Amino acid sequence: MKATTIDKNILPPNILLEDGAVFVMNKPGGLLTQAPPGIDSLELRTKHFLKVRDEKPGKVYLGVPHRLDRPVSGVISVVKNVRAAQRISAYIRDHKVNKTYLAVVTGTPPEPSGEWKDFMRKIPDQARSEIVEPEHHDAQEARLNFCVLASDGNKTLLEIELITGRTHQIRLQCSHRGFPILGDEMYGSQVSFGPQTTDLRKRWIALHARRLVFEHPISHQTVDQTAPLPDCWQPLERLTRDC
């Protein structure tokens, strides 16, 4: 069999776990989860990795049951067959996938922990969301639990557990309360974060998918993976030292 040619312009994915049909990856900020053909994404990198490693002659299937926003880093799962993709998608619909995030925001919430509940919608034909009244015809309930882990008076490290998974939910709910995530200019941040670049599409924000827990779709064992904090979080070490 002829070896598959390696495209050196396509970076390899950062694999935290490979267990049968399941991959758990650590996605960098500034990288799309999925994209049209030929555009860099986690999906493209993983397909290329599999095509080369497994010497696959044709197209490579990759299921992407959930996504992370482009500027968000952290743990995400992808799968290698349709059955696994369908089962994880069902787990997500049934709220059987636990997702924990770390976020650094400007300011400090008045309460040390609690639940934030809003109604929001994705704005048509725009890559952003907004808070709306519950009666709005596009309104979707958005809920999360938060806990203040550390604060220096100006910035606060939050641990966030998603209850629902709406487009830009964490980013919007933080901003709506006056606590924008560092680097998130779309939702009101005036503080830079992450690797400096003039390409707005490759910018990071201080939101990291820290931990992902779900049932393996084939073996039914518990998958529990934590993504280490990226190097660009080091300036925030005073807040994150106990994480």
N, C-alpha and C positions, 0 to 999 in steps of 0.2 A: 504494500500500500504506500502510495506517495505521501510523504510527510506534509502536513498543513503548514503553509507559510506563516511565519510570525510577523505581524505588523508592529514594528517597534514604536509607532506613533500611538498605539493603544496601550494605555497603562494597565497593569494587572489589578484586579480587585483585591481589597484587603479582607481576607477570609478569616472570620473568627471561628467558624465551625462548618464542617461538611459532614453530614450524617445521612447517608443514603440519598434520598431525593431532595433533602433540605440543605440549603446554604444559609448561614447567618453572616452578614457582611458588616463592616464598619465603613459607612459612606463618608467621604470628606465633604465639607461644605463647598459650595460653588459648583457642585456636580448634580446634574439632573438624574433622577431615578430612571426615567424612561425618556426617550426622545425619538424624533423621526430618524430614518436610516441615515447613517453617516455623521450624526452629531454625537459628540461624546456624552456618555451616560453610564450609570452603573450597569444597566442592562447590556449595553454594547460591550463593556469591558468583560463582563462575566461570560457572555456568549463567545467572545473571542478566546478567552481563557479555556473554556470547555472545548471549543473546536480544535484548538491546538493540542491541548493535553490529551484529549480522548481521540484525536485524529478523526474527527467526524467529517465525512465528505460533503454532506448536504447542510441544510439549515439546522440550527440548534434551537430547540424549544426552551424557553425560560418563562416561568410564570412569576408574575409580580403581584402578590395579593394585597400589598399595601405600599405606600410611598412616603418619602420624606421630601419636604420642600427643598428646592435647589440650595438655598443658603444654609440649610440645617445639616449638621453632622450627626453621625451615630449609627446605632444598631438597626438593621433591617433584614428581613428574611426574603429570600427568593427560592423558587423550587424548580425541579428539573422535569416534572411531568404534570399532566393535566389533573390527574386525580388528587395529587398533593395540593395543587393550586386551589381546586374546588373546596377541599376540606378546610384549608386555612382561611379561605374567604368566608366560609360558613362560620368558623370560630369567631372571626372578626364581627360578622353580623350579629352573632349571639353574645357578644361581649365576653368572649372566653380567651381573649388575648390581652395580657397585661403589658402596658407600655408606660415606662417611667422616663421622664425627661429632667434635665437640669437646664435652668435658664438664669442668666444674670440680667437683671433689669435696673433701670434708673429709679431711684427712690426706694421706699420700703412700705409694703402693705401694713395697714394699721393692726391687723390681726396676725398672729403667728402661724395660723393654719385655718383651713376652712374649705368651703366649696364655692366655686364661681359658677353661676348659672345665667345664661343669656340666650337671646334668640338672634340668629345671624343668617346671612345669606351670602352666596357668592354673587358678585356683581356681574351681570351678563356682559360678555365680550371684554372683560377685564380680568387681569390676573391678581385680583384682590377681593377681599370680603368686607362686609360691614355689619354692624349691629342694627337690628330692626325691631319693630314692635312685634309682640307675639301674634297679632292679628294679620301681619303681612302675609300675602299669599305664598311667598317663597321662604317664610321663616322656618328655620330648623333649630331645635333645641341644642345648645352647646353647654356641656358640663365638664368640669374638671375639679380635682382636689389639689390643693397646694399646701406646701409647708415651707416656712422660712428656715433655711439651714444656716445662713450667716449673713451679716450686714456690716458695712463700714460707715453707715450713715448716708452715703451717697449712692451706693450700689448694693444690691441684694441678690443673694443666691437662693433660688427657689427650686424645690423638688416638686414636680408636677406629675400627677397621675391622670391620664386621660380617661374620661368615662365615655364621651362620644368622640368621634373623629371627623371634624368638619375641616373644610379647606381653610388653612391659616388660623385654625382655632386658637392655639396658644398665643400666637403673635397678636391676634386681634383682642382677645380677652385681657391680656396684660396691658396693651396700649389703651384700651377703653377705660381702664381704671387709673390711668396716669402713670403706668409703669412699663414704658416701652422696653423691649429687649435690645441690648447693646448691638449697634450696627444695623438695626432694622429700620432703615430710612423710610421704607414704605409705610410703616406704622408709627412714625413720629420720633424715632431715635435721632438724637443729634450727637451721639458718641460713636466714634469709629471702633471697629473690632476686626480682629483677624488679619490674615495676610493682606497687605496693601496692594491694590491693583486698580488700574483705570478701567478695567472691564467690569461694568456693573453686574454682569451676569455671573461672575466668578467670586463675588464677595460673600463672606460668611456673616452669620449673626451668632450671638452667644446663646444659641439653643442647641442642645445636644441630646439625642435620643440615647439615654444611658443604659436602660435595661429592657429586655424583651423576654417575656415568659409565655409559652404556649405549649400545647400538646403536639407532639410529633404526629403528623398526619398518617404515618404508616405504622411505626412501632408503638405509638401511643405513650411513649415515655415523655417526661417533662423536659422541654428545652428551655434552658435558663441561661441567657448570655448577657454579658455586660461589656459595653464598648468603652475602652479607656478614653480619658479626655485628650483631645488633640493638643499638640505642642503650642498652638496659638492661644491656649487658655492659660499658659504659664504666668502672664502678667496679672492674672486674677488669683494667684496662688493663696493670697491672704484669705480669700473667701472659700477656696476649694480644697484647702490642705487636708481636711478631714474626709474628703470624698473618696 
